[in-house]
Amino acid sequence: MTGNQYSVLIVDDNPDTLKIIGTFLQKEGYAIRFAQNGYAATESAVLEPPDLILLDVSMPGIDGYETCRRIRSIEKLAPIPIIFITAEKKGAESMLEGFKAGAVDYIEKPVESTVIAARVQLHISLLQARRELEERNKELEAINDWKTRLLSILGHDLRNPIAGFLGLTEVILKDFDAFPKETLQEYIQELHKAALNTEAILENVLSWARLSKQSIVKPVSFSVHNLIMDVFDQMATLARQKNITLNMPSMEDAFAYADPEMTETIIRNFIANGIKFTPKGGTIQVNWTDQGALLEISVIDTGIGMNLEKHQCLFTTKIQSERGTEGEKGSGLGLIICKELAEKMGGSVGAESTEGKGSRFWLRLPKKSL
């Protein structure tokens, strides 16, 4: 393994030692920095943490042991492997003191290039393995978060409306002839509204399931105008229930190079989100602008907006599903799915919002093949 992206901080009060070790490790591909005392070493590590530290034991001021302890006491520096370099033959007691201070290894002077290379490579390999393990643990934690969220959806968000369907239909069937027409119509409207909300939750769960199976992106060049019109047709009933106007200004058509089905899912989620958080009689507008190599599609609503805390949690598992202006429910998966789909297509998503004044959600996609 070559040094390449790995950096080594060499700490020694002897300029000749710094030069010898530094020159050799640079040839091995490591990025090298120097410090000639413990104070400078600690300051350098804090400003820019290295991947590994080679630390001389005997230095004026604070010695290597104390320097090591100080570095280990700083949380962000604690994981950095520190190898002591010593000019003296160390007995078991001295070596034990070094390991207690936080060192991971010892190298004796005069240093040999092969020994330096082997020890540095060993501890960089261990560092790399630890980082990979930490990343894997993060992935497993994310999977567990998804499982918890999915179980919550299945056990609560879907179970509750289904229980409501059963209860309301049971009441209607039991005393159907006794209900006035107006009451029956009101019940049916409630059932229809609940069915639409449940369908939206199921669509998000299915989209998430498709993502978990590593769905293949099938990019083509497509008309943004036509895609938006198709989404408007799909969302018309939901918008009509709240008397919300879906508007697309008259503008020149544009073309994106992406997966039309994934793009449609994102825009549909943005519009559904806008409908959910926009009071009756509001407006949702969709337009697009040229961003050089990218095309930006915006969904702008006149809804309730959000504060900074909620805005910072968008597109993450930290965001919790909230009820809309008419009590609409959701799964909390929609925006997370939008982010993952956009990134699969080589694009990105984002949002701007002002509490009490509405939000703008945007999707940026390539205009041509990458």
N, C-alpha and C positions, 0 to 999 in steps of 0.2 A: 504494500500500500504506500503510495506517495503522499507527501505532505499536503500539497494542493491547498484546500480550503482551511487547513488547520493552522492556528497561530501558536507560537511558543514565546513566552516571556522568559528571558535569561537574566538572572540576577547574580551579579558578582562584582566585587570591588576591584578586581584585577582586569584591566583592559585587554591584556593578552588572552586571558581565558575567554572573555566575551567574544573576541575576534575569532579565535580558533573554533569554538562551538558554533557561533553564529554563522560563520562561513560554511561550515560543513552542513548544518541543517538547512541553510538556504539552498544548497545544491540538491538536497533531498526533497525540496519542494515546499518546505514550511515557510510561513510568513514569520519573520523574526522581529522581536522588539527587545530592547535592553534597559536595564536599571542597575545602578551601581551601589544602592543601599536599600535597606528595608523600607524606609519611608517612601522613596521614589517607586519601589516595586508595588507597594500597596496602592498608592495614588494611581499608577498606571493601570493596575488591574481593575480598580473601581471605574475609571473613565472608560475603559474598553476591555472587558474580561477576555483573557486569552483562553485557548483550549487546554494548555498545559504550562506549568511553570517549572523551570530548572532553577533551584535556589541554593546559593552557597551558604554553608553553615556559619563560617567565621567571617563576620563583616563588622566594621566599626559602627557605633551607634547601637541599633538593635540587631541582634544576631539572627541567624536563619530560623531558629526555633520560635523566637518571639514574632518574627515576621509571619511565619506560617500560622501561628495561633491567631494573629490579627486578621489575616486573610480568611481563615476558616470561620471567624466570628461574624463575617459579613454574609448575609443570607445568599445573595446572588453569586458570591464567589465560592461558597462552601463546596460545590461539586467538583471544582477544578482540581485535577490531579497535580500534586506537587512532589517533585523528585529532588531530594537533597544531593548536593555535590560537596564533598568534603576532601580536604587535603590530608586528613589524618586517618589512621586505622581506627575504626570505631569498635569498641567493645559492645557487648550485648546491652549493657546499661545505657550507653549513649544512643544506640540505635532505638532502644525502647522509648527513650525520651523523644526522639524524632517522630516515631510512629504515633506516640501520644499527642504530639503537637499537630499531627494531621498529615504527615508525609506518607506517600504510598511506596517509596523506593529510595535507595541510596546508590550513588555512583562515586567511586573514589578517584581522586586526582593522582597522577596525571590522567586526564580523560583520554580514552581511546575511541576513535570514530565509530568502530564497529559496535562497541558497548553502548555508546550514546544512541546510535541508530536503532539498535535492538530494543533498548528500554523505552525510548520515546515512541517507537512504533507499537510496542506492546500496550502501553497505557493509552495511546490514542485509539487503538483498536477496542480496548475495554470501554473507553469513553463513547465511542461510536455505538457499540453494542448497547450500552446503557441508554443512550438517547433513542435508539430504535425501539428499545423495550418501553421507554416512557411514551413514545408516540403510539405504540401498539396499545398500551394501557388506556391512552386517551381515546383511541378508536373504540376500544371495548366499552369504555364509559359512555361514549356517544351512542353506541348500539343499545346499551342498557337504558339510556334516556329515551331512545326511540321505542323500545319495548314497553317501557312504563307509560309513555304517551299513548301508544297504540292500545294498550290494555285499558287505559282510562277512557279512550274514545269508545271502544267496544263495550265497556262496562257501564258507561255513563252517558256520553253524548248520543249514542245510538239507542241504547236501551231505554232511556227516558222517553224520547218521542214515540218509540214503538209501543211502549206501555200506554202512552197517551192515545195513540191510534186505537188500541184495543179497548180502552175504557170508553172513549167517546163513541166508537161504532157500536159497542155493546148497549149503551144508553139509547142510541138512535134506533137500533133494531128492536129493542124491548118495547118501546112506546112510540113506534114510528107514526102511527095514525093519530096519536094525541098531540103531536107537535104542529104548531102553525107553520106555514110555508116559510115565513120570514126567519123563524128560529132554525129550521132545517138548513136554509141557505147559509145562515151564519155559521152553523156547525161545519158545513161542507167547506166553507171558506177557510175556517181554522184548520181543517184536515189538509186542505190543499197547501196552505202556507207551511204547515209542519212537514209535509211531504217534500216541498221544495228545499227546505233547510236540511232535511235528512239526506236528500239527494246530493246536495253540495258537500256535506260531510263525507259521504261515501265516495264521491269523486276525488276528494283530496286523499282519502285513505288508499284508494286504488292507484292514484298517481304516485304516492309514496311507495307502494308495493312495486310498481313498475321501475321506479328509480333504484330500489334495493336490489333488483335483478340486473342492474347495469344495462338499462335499455340503450339500444344503439341509436345514435344521432343520425338522421337522414337529411342532410342539408340540401336545399334547392333554392333557387331564386324565386320569390313569390311576391305577389302584390299585397302591400300592407293595407291598402284601402279595402280590397276584397275580404281580407281576413278579418278586419275590424267589423265590416258589415255582417259577416257570419256570426261573430261574437255578439253583436247587437241583437241579432235575431234570437240567439239562445237566451240572452238576458232580458228580453223584452217583458216577459211575464213578471219576473221578479221586480223589475224597475216600475212597472205599471202599478203593482200593489202599493207602492209608496209614492206614486205620482212623481217619479223622478225622471227627468228628461235625459236621454242618452244623445249626446251631440257630437258630431264630427264636422268641423268647419270645412268649407269648400276649399280644397287645396290640391296641388299637383300630387299625383300618386307617387309612391316611392317603392323601392324593392329592397328586400333584405335577403341575405344568403344564410339561411338557418333551417331548422326543422320546423315546418309549419304547425304540426300538431303540438309540439312543445311550446312554441310561441303562442298558440291559441290558448293553451292551458294557463300560461302566465297572464295574458291580457284578461282572460275570463276571471282569474283570481283577483286581479287588480280591480276590475269593475265590480265584482261581487263584494269585495271589501269596501269599495266606495259606496255602494248601495246600502250596505249594512250600517255604515257610520254616517250616513247623510240623512237628515230629517226629511219628512214628507215635503214634496214640492221643490226639492233641490235639483241640482244639475251635475251631470258627469260628462266631462268633455275629453275626447281622445284626439291627439294630434301627433305629428312627428316632425323632427328637424334633422337636417344633415349635420353630422359631426365628423366630417372628413372621411375616414375609413369606416366609420360607424354610423348607424342610423339610430336615433333616439325616439322611442315611442313613449308618449306621456299620457297618463290617466289622471285627470285633475277633477277633484270633487269639491263641493261646497259644504262638506260635512263638519263634524265637530273637531277635527284635527286631533293633535296629541301633544303632550308635554315632552320635554327633553328626555326624561327617564324612559318613557315608553319608546320614543324614537330611537334611542340607543340600543334597545333590545330587539328592534325589528330584524327579521330574517335570521333569528337565532332561536335556540330551544328555550331561551330565557323568557321569550314573549308568551304570555298566557292568553288563552282565548277569552274575549270579553263579549258581553251581550251588546247588540246593536241598538240603534235609537228606538226600535220597536220590539226590543227583547230578543232579537235574532241570536241564535247560537252558532258556534263554529267549532272546528276541531283544533285550531291553533297550528295546523300543519301548512296551511296555504302559502304563506310567505316564505317559509323554509323551502318548500318545494319549488317555488319560483326562483329562488337563488340558485338551487342546485341545477335546475333545468337550464337557466341562463348560462351558468359556468360550463355546462356540458357543451353548449353551442359556441363557446368562445366569446360570450357576452357577459353582461353584468346587470345588476338591478340596484336601485337605490330609491330614496324617498326624501321629500322635503315637507315639512308640516308646521303649521302655526295653530296652536290651541284656540279653538273657537272660530277658525277661519277656513279650515279645510286642509287637504293634503294633495301632494303631487307625487305619484309613483312613476318611475321611469324604467324602461328596459332598453339597453343598448346592444345592438346586434351588428355583426359584420355585414357590409354591403356586397362584399365579394368573397370568393373562396380564400381562406387563409393559406 
